[in-house]
Amino acid sequence: MEHVYRGKTWTLKGYAPHTKKNGEEVRLRVWESKCEACGAPIECRTPFDYGNSRAFGLRHCSEHKGL
């Protein structure tokens, strides 16, 4: 499964458990794309009802963050 956000393609890689602040256990979707500076893989996590989550706004790896 793929999701395109502002021209950047994210590929669904799997799911991860997460505990919400209220103690509820949920699963998050784990997405992967590539750093725009070096091509290294980057990852974000979203709820199942992700819509246009701000998590997809990630553009760079930790080394190139702030470019």
C-alpha positions as CSV (number, residue, x, y, z in Angstrom):
1,M,0.0,0.0,0.0
2,E,1.3,3.5,-0.9
3,H,0.3,7.0,0.2
4,V,1.4,10.1,-1.6
5,Y,1.6,13.3,0.4
6,R,2.7,16.6,-1.2
7,G,4.4,14.6,-4.0
8,K,6.3,12.3,-1.7
9,T,5.5,8.6,-1.8
10,W,5.3,6.6,1.4
11,T,5.1,2.8,1.4
12,L,3.3,0.9,4.2
13,K,5.9,-1.4,5.9
14,G,3.9,-2.8,8.7
15,Y,2.3,-2.1,12.1
16,A,3.5,-1.3,15.6
17,P,1.9,-1.4,19.0
18,H,1.3,1.9,20.8
19,T,-0.1,2.8,24.2
20,K,-2.2,6.1,24.2
21,K,-2.0,8.5,27.1
22,N,-5.3,7.1,28.4
23,G,-3.8,3.6,28.5
24,E,-5.6,2.3,25.5
25,E,-3.6,-0.1,23.3
26,V,-3.7,0.6,19.6
27,R,-1.8,-0.3,16.4
28,L,-0.1,2.3,14.3
29,R,0.8,2.0,10.6
30,V,4.5,2.2,9.9
31,W,5.5,4.0,6.7
32,E,8.8,4.3,4.9
33,S,10.1,6.8,2.3
34,K,13.5,8.2,1.4
35,C,15.5,11.2,2.6
36,E,15.4,13.9,-0.1
37,A,19.0,14.8,0.6
38,C,20.8,11.4,0.6
39,G,18.2,8.7,-0.2
40,A,18.5,7.0,3.2
41,P,15.2,5.4,4.4
42,I,13.1,7.4,6.8
43,E,10.1,6.2,8.8
44,C,6.9,7.7,10.2
45,R,4.0,6.2,12.1
46,T,0.3,7.1,11.8
47,P,-3.0,6.0,13.2
48,F,-5.1,3.7,11.0
49,D,-7.3,6.7,10.1
50,Y,-4.3,8.7,8.9
51,G,-5.9,11.0,6.3
52,N,-3.2,13.7,5.6
53,S,-1.4,13.2,8.9
54,R,1.4,15.7,9.6
55,A,3.7,12.7,10.1
56,F,4.0,12.5,6.3
57,G,5.6,15.9,6.3
58,L,8.9,14.4,7.3
59,R,11.4,15.0,4.4
60,H,14.9,14.2,5.7
61,C,16.8,11.7,7.8
62,S,18.1,12.7,11.2
63,E,21.5,13.6,9.6
64,H,19.9,16.1,7.2
65,K,17.1,17.4,9.4
66,G,16.7,21.1,9.1
67,L,17.6,21.4,5.4
